[in-house]
Amino acid sequence: MTGMSNEHLSAEVLQAFLEGDPPGREGASVEQHLGSCARCDSELEVWRSLFSELGGLPSRRPSEGFRDRVIADVRTLAALP
């Protein structure tokens, strides 16, 4: 199975599973593994909790002129010897 290392699911596979990315048989294999591996199931719950908390954070927008200040700094750094 993709993303398995030492018989456990990788963080990337667990995150993709939460986002609904593993299609078909791979998704079914992940579900089967989670049903028989307490360690991976526990890690999935940690990722689920983290995603939930991150999803609840307010969105932030950069301040007015932020882009222009960053571009100006990049141009200044690029011009330095």
C-alpha positions in Angstrom: 0.0 0.0 0.0 1.3 3.5 -0.8 2.4 5.5 2.2 3.0 2.5 4.4 6.2 2.4 6.3 6.9 -0.2 8.9 3.3 -1.4 8.6 1.8 2.0 9.5 0.2 4.7 7.4 2.1 7.8 6.7 0.9 11.3 7.8 0.4 12.1 4.1 -1.9 9.1 3.6 -3.9 9.9 6.8 -4.3 13.6 5.7 -5.4 12.6 2.2 -7.8 10.1 3.7 -9.4 12.9 5.8 -9.6 15.1 2.7 -11.3 12.2 0.8 -8.4 11.8 -1.6 -7.5 8.1 -1.6 -9.8 6.7 -4.4 -11.3 3.2 -4.7 -9.3 0.3 -3.5 -6.6 2.4 -1.9 -9.2 4.2 0.2 -10.7 0.8 1.2 -7.2 -0.5 2.1 -6.7 2.6 4.4 -10.1 2.0 6.1 -9.3 -1.7 6.6 -5.9 -0.8 8.1 -7.4 1.8 10.4 -9.9 -0.8 11.6 -7.1 -3.1 12.7 -4.3 -0.7 13.8 -5.0 1.3 17.0 -1.8 3.4 16.4 -2.9 4.6 13.0 -6.5 5.1 14.1 -5.3 7.2 17.0 -3.0 9.3 14.8 -6.0 9.8 12.4 -8.0 11.2 15.3 -5.2 13.6 16.1 -5.2 14.9 12.5 -9.0 15.1 12.4 -8.9 17.2 15.6 -6.2 19.5 14.2 -8.0 19.9 10.9 -11.2 20.8 12.8 -9.5 23.4 15.0 -7.7 24.9 12.0 -11.0 25.1 10.1 -12.5 27.1 12.9 -9.8 29.8 12.9 -10.9 33.2 11.5 -9.5 34.0 8.0 -7.1 36.8 7.8 -6.3 39.2 5.0 -3.0 41.0 4.5 -2.9 44.6 5.3 -3.3 47.3 2.6 0.0 47.5 0.6 1.4 44.2 1.9 2.1 42.9 -1.6 3.8 46.0 -2.7 6.1 46.1 0.4 7.1 42.5 -0.2 7.8 43.0 -3.9 9.9 46.1 -3.0 11.9 44.1 -0.5 12.5 41.3 -2.9 13.7 43.8 -5.6 16.0 45.5 -3.0 17.5 42.1 -1.9 18.0 41.0 -5.5 19.9 44.3 -6.3 22.4 43.7 -3.4 25.8 42.4 -4.4 
